[in-house]
Amino acid sequence: MALKFAVNNSLSAITTLPSSISGGALNLISTQTASASASLEFSMDSTYDSYVFKFYNIHPQNDANTFHFQASTDGGSNYGITLTSTLIRAFHNEADTQTGLDYLTDSDLAQSTSYQPLVGRPSDLGNVAYESLSGYLHLFNPSDTTFVKHFMSVANSTFTDSEATANLYMAGYGNTTSAINAIRFQMSSGNIDSGVIKLYGVS
């Protein structure tokens, strides 16, 4: 059996992919920078099947805080989609004296219209000058009108007053068959003092 080789063997020289191969590219849609902001809101449409929000150094105004989100089906007039979720946290402090791996029952939701925490509440994010959160939220097929809307997130925060890192894994779904077209991010208490959120469409 003869082996078939690409005419051009250098990946760096490939300029286009065959139409049958998906690029899997992240296409930047918008960027918002917090500055003592009560919330940051993003709109979406049916252009992409999934969207990724990336968080960079989200810093809260108040200590012992939770960074969370909710979704809208009416362009941001109302935020209160019914959510069900799960959240797991691993943490380790700088002194190597505290570690943990736990399921956070006070951070999950069960058919709730509350905001979904992206860090363990109520105290996984501190407001000391060097403390912040970074990570991402992936929302799948929000424009679909047949199925529920799945989402998952991975984030890392500096743990309040413990000189520790907290790594958080959250996943769930919005129990609606209506298209989700807006997302709002905010703190459980006070403003988002600083930080950047970028919205990407996945092609």
Secondary structure, DSSP 8 states (H G I E B T S, - for coil): ------S---GGG-----TTS----EEEEEEEEEEEES-EEEE--SS-SEEEEEEEEEEESSSSB-EEEEEESSTTS-----EEEEEEEEEEETTS--EEEEE-TTT--SSB-S-EESS-TTTSB--STT--EEEEEEEE-TT-SSS-EEEEEEEEEEETTTTEEEEEEEEEEE--SS---EEEEEESSS-EEEEEEEEEEE-
